[in-house]
């Protein structure tokens, strides 16, 4: 939800006279600084961060480069093609996230998630039906190059989610929380390289206090989004996270309406309703599945009672538990302590 007003705030900053490269430089640089500081805090301090970087430098570098590519891709896609077509291709990222999770993480997606992904893709198609019609005025501003950039942006976003989850599962000691901050800083450096040739004055040309306020709010929203984006992969499948991110595609037009008066089309409202319904049904099905699984798991007292009754005499019994799948490093239960009851277990 924090990232949903991003498009409106960027358009607002642009209407104040800022160039796309100025917006990109100040927004991504400041966001990168905040997220880098947050990553150091989540890693446990500067020393722990240095140890985490040394533990898996290749993982951190690769994730940062993916993050940089996705941030640059968002901007270039909107420059090279129409906004509607760009968001259409970017919004396919849940499908890529599900595919990457299956191929690289060996994740088995529940049927409810697969169905929700399909409905999510359909909801995005519904939103952009008008732009795909031959009579749409947006057709004059599209290009094959812009479509390819938007498609690669969606793929890079899914790859970043997958890389985060891969590293968390296989290299939990890595300082992967820094990837969001470093990726944004790299994107800001790319924008700086485009701004500097005319001179340093190009960084602040035509900018005033209004731009500072609008961009400052956008920076806080974006930085908060990436803090959650770093933490959430510990608890959700990549496909589920990408599915939730589709909310930006559908809520962004309403923010633009509140500020600029652009009325969302019937197709936008229909697609939004379809996606929200899919999310609600998915979460309800997930809660129901967890309750069923919990009801089939014997409680600790019942387990101890069964063991004690079955082994009232004789040597202590050893229980071996096999855990399949990666356990998040900050999970509430990181170890299984021995259970003792009257010396029987």
N, C-alpha and C positions, 0 to 999 in steps of 0.2 A: 504493500500500500504506500510506503514511503516514496517509491520511485514513480508512482503513477502521475504526479504533477510535473515530472521532468520535462516532457515535451512542451507543456504550456509555459513553464519558466524559461526554457531556452528560446521559445518564440517571443516571449516578453522581452528578454534581454536583447534579442535581435532587433525588435521594434524600437529599442532605445538607441540604436545606432552602432551596436557592436558587430564586428565581423565574425563569421563562423570560427575562424582560427583564434580570435581573441577569446571567444566563449570557451572553446575547447581547451586553450592553454590555462586560463584561470580556474575553470571548473575542475579539470582533471588533475592539475597540479595540487590545488588545495585539498581536493578529495584524497589524493594519494598521500599527502602528508598526514591527514587525519587517520586514514586507514593503516598507514605504516606504524604510527604511534599505537593504534589499537592492537595491531598484530604483535608488537613487542610486548604489550601488556598481557595479551592472551597467552603468549609463549612463556610468561613468568619472569620477565625482566630482560635487560640487555644481555647479560651473560648467558641466560638460557636461550635467548634468541640466537646468539652466535653459535652455541652448540647445536641448535636446531638447523641452522644454515649449513654448518659443516657436516651434519649428519646426512643431508640429502640435497646438495646444491643443485644437481641436475633437475630434480623434481621442482624445486622452487623456481629455477630459471625458466623451465618449460611452461609452468603454470602462469608465470608473470607475462611471458611473451604471448600466450593465448589470451590473457586478459587485455593486454595492449591491443591485440588484433581486433578483438570484439568491440572495444571502445572506439577505435578508429573506424571500424566497419560501419557502426551505426551512423556516424556522421557522413562518411563518403557515400553510403547507400542513399541517404536522403538528398545528397547533392546530385547524384548521377541518375536517379530515377524518381518516380512519384512516391510520395509518402505511403500511399495505400499499397502499392505493389511491394515496396521495401518491407513494410510490416507483415505483409502476407508471407513472404519468404522467410523472414526472421522468426515468425510465429510457428514455423514448423520445427523449432528446436526440440520440443518434447519428444518428437518421433526419433530424432537423432540421439537424444539422451537415452531413450529406451534401448535403441540399437547398440550404442556404445556400452551401456551397462551390461547388456547381454553378452557382448563379444569380449570385453576386456575385464569385467568384474564377475562374470558368470552369474549375474543376477537373474533369477526367475521371476518375471513380473506376474503378479496376480491377475486373474482375468478382469477384475474390477478396474485395475489400473490400465490394462490394455484397452478396455472399452472406453474409459474416461479419456485416454489419449486420442482415440479415434474421434470421439465427440468433440474434444478440444480442437482438433484440426478442422473438423467440419464447422465449428463455430467461427473460426478465423476465416474460413472460406465464405461463410455467410456475410461477415462484416464487409468483405472486399468484393462482393459480387458486383456492385455498381461500377467499380473501377475496371473490372474485367470485361464489361459490356462494350461492344464496338462503338456505341454512341457516347461513351464516357469522354469528357474533355481531358482527363488525365492521360489518355493514350498518346497525346502528342509529346509528352515530356518523359516518356519511358525510354530505356535503352537496355540492350542485352547486357552491357557491361555493368550497369547498375543492378540488374536482376541477379547477376552472378555474385556481385559484392554482397548483396543482401542475403543470398543463400549461404555464402561462406561465413557471414556474420552469425547466422543462426547455428551453423555447424560449429563455429568456434565457441559460442556460448555453451552449447551442449558438451563440447570437449573440455571446457574449463570445469564444468560441474563434475564430469567423469574423472578428470585428473585430480580434483580435490578429494573425491571419495576414494580414489585409488590410493593416493598418498596417505590419507587418514587410516586406511585399512592395513596397508603394508609397511608404511614407515611412520608410525605414530609419533616418533621422536622428531620428525622434521618440522621446521618452522613454516609450514605451508600457509599459516594465517597471514604471512607477509605478502602473499602473491597478489591479493587485491590492491594493496597500497602500491607495491612496486609496479604493477601493470598500469595503474593510473598515472604514476609518475613518468613512466616511459611514454605513455600517450601524450602527456603534457610536454615532454621534451621534443617529441615529433612536431607538435604544434609550434613550439618555440623555434624550431629550425625553419619553419615556414614564415614566421613573423620577423625574424632578426635581419634578413637581408636588407630591407629598407632602412633599418635602424632601430634602436631601443625604444624610440618614441612610439613605434607602432604597437607596443604592448598596451599603452594606455590612451591611444588616440581616440577621441570622441567618446570617452567613457566618463560618467559622472556618478554622483552618489546613488542615483536610482539604480544604475547597473550594479553597483556594489551590493545593494540591499537584495535585489532580485537574485543575483548570482550567489550571494551568500546563503540565501534560503535554499537554493538548488543544491549547493555544496553540502549543506547539512542533511538534506533529504537523501542525496546520493551516497554520502558517507555512511549514514545510518543504514541504508539498504545494503551496502557491501559488508558492513559488520554482520548483519543477519545472514548474508549470502555466504559468509565464511563459516558461521556456526551451524547453520541448518543442515548442510550435507552430512553431518554426523548422525542425524536422526531420520532422514528421509531418503528414499531411493532417488536417483538422479531424474528418472522420468516423472516422479511425483513433484519434485521441486520445479522442474521445467513446466509442468502443467500449471502450477500455481502462478508462475511468472507470466502466464498468458493474461492475467488480470490487467497487466499494464496496457496491453494492446486494446483492451476493451474499455478501460476506465479513463485512459488518456484523453479521448475525445470529449468526455464530459467536463474535464478540467478546462479544456480549451473553450468549451461553451460558456462556462462560468466567467471566464475572463474576456473573451473576444466575441461571444454571442454566436459562435458557429453551432448551429443546431445539429445534434447527432441524427443520422438518418435512421429510418425504421430498421434497416439492415443491421446497423450497429447495435441498436437496442435488442433486436432479436438474437444476434450472435452473443451479446453479453448475457442475456437471460439463459441461453442454452448452455454457456460455459459455467455460469454460476450454479445452474441445476446439476450439471455433471459433477462439479466439485462437491456439492452438498451430498449427492447420492454416493459419491466415492468415499467421503469421510464417514458417512453413516454405515456403509458396508464395511469399512475398515474397523470401526469401533465394534460392530457386531462380530466380526471375525476374531478380534482380540478377546472379546468376552467369551466366545465359544471355546477358544484355545485355553483361556484361563480356567474355565469351568471343568475342563478335562484334565487339568494338572492337579495332582493331589497336594494338599497343603502340607507344610512342614510337620505339624503335630501328627497328622494322619500317617505320614511316611515313617516318622520315628516310632509311632505306635505299632505299625505293621512289622517293622524290623525287630522291635523289642519282643513282640509276641512270637515271631518266627525264630528268634535266636535267644531265647531266655537262658540257655546254657551254652557254653562253648566259648571259643576264642572270639576276639573282637572282629567285626565285619568291616571290610573296606569297600567303600562305594566309589566307583569310577564314573565320572560324568564326562561325556564327550560334547564339546561345544563346537558347532559348525558355524562358520562365518566370523568376520572380524568384529571384535568388541571395541567400541569407541573408547579412546583413552580417558574421556571424562565421564564414562558411564557410571551410574550410581552404584553398581555392583561390579567391581573390577576383579574380584576374586571370590572363591568359594571356600569358606572356612570349614573346618571339620565340625561336625555336629556330635556332641557328646551327651549321652543320656544314660546315667547309672553305669557307665563303663561298658555298656553293651555295644555302642556304635562308636 
